[in-house]
Amino acid sequence: RIATWNVNSVNARLPTVLAWLEAAQPDVVGFQEIKCVDEKFPPEAFESLGYNVETHGQKTYNGVALLSKYPMSEVVCGLPGEDQSGVEAEGVHSRYIEALIECPRPVRVGCLYLPNGNPVESPKFAYKLGWMERLEAHARTLLAQEEAFTLCGDYNV
């Protein structure tokens, strides 16, 4: 079972998140808006419940994470074509993480936090459209590989 949750700050909601994980027992979880850098994410809390943890964090805003009861490999942070140099109009945002979940029937899982577009005339709308174009291109690449995959998360639509 795969679940996704916009936690809106993993550290602020940690007791609630842990209680839900214990009750729901998903095999894989994608978190959005973890709102912390990787070093401030509490992996031990999730590892104690049997999860492997991968994060792509960002201070104060955004950030995504994958948890899996199975080993994860081929971890990718950021979409192909994303400007990681910080020169994009909106800067570099931690909005996408992907991994191959090594379960009995392996599945690639991408967790995303799509940008909010705001008004159409806003520069943020153009940023959102560009991000969606990169996501679509990446999804087409994944489809061409003919392996199981899912893209989960907060699509902000």
URJONOR-V891162 format. One line per field, one symbol per residue. ss: DSSP state (H for helix, E for strand, - for the rest). phi: phi as a letter, one per 20 degrees, with the letter a starting at -180 (. if undefined). A space follows every 50 residues. Layout:
ss=???
phi=???
This chain:
ss=-EEEEE-------HHHHHHHHHHH---EEEEE-----HHH--HHHHH--- -EEEEE-------EEEEE---EEEEEE------------------EEEEE E-----EEEEEEE---------HHHHHHHHHHHHHHHHHHHHHH----EE EEEE---
phi=.dccbeelnfffdggfffffgffelffccdddlflbfgfefefgfeffen eeccccebfmclncbccbfdfdclfcdnegnffeenefgemedecbbbbe eeegdgcecddccfffelfgffgfffffffffffffffffffgfflcfbb dcqdeld
